[in-house]
């Protein structure tokens, strides 16, 4: 099994530090540029299937990458959506402090738990594995969703938060354990990135 995991491209809310959650925010021009660069760097790898969250920022990222790769269809699955942060969705850190005080993190805001987020994203992954087997598959989702999914699958989670259009590889070793031989790679965004970028 050889899969690629992609976080969506940049949005205006990313730039503002505003929690997007399940708000349906579209890519900005920088996010579209990031997606095009990633697609171009993946052209020679023979990717066959592309699956995406239904939220605009992920789906548009997937459509742009698909166009670069010559993949005609993007499969959409709502289980790949971002975590909902409940009443915190749409807020900046400053707004959260203003609304709920310095200890806002200790309050119940209706945030989707890691357990629920992992359960739905892992169920999607299991079904895709059964359906597509050894097909080279790309999956476009969101920072928290991918982070929680990987943390639940791997024996040791790599450090660092996923950047916009960060690319990670997910596969299984000879013992059947999930491994992540490449994590959070954004080499495609470098100004002079070439085919030897490590992707």
Buried (B, 14 or more C-beta within 10 A) or exposed (E): BBBBBBBBBBBBBBEEEBBBBBBEBBBBEBBBBBBBBBBBBBEEEEBEBBBBBBBBBBBBBBBBBBBBBEBEEBBBBEBBBBBBBBBBBBBEEEBBEEEBEEEBEEEEBEBBEBEEBBBBBBEBBEEBBEEBEEBBBBBBBBBBBBBBBBEBBBEEBBEEEBBBBBBBBBBBEEEEEBBBEBBBBBBBBEEEBEEEBEB
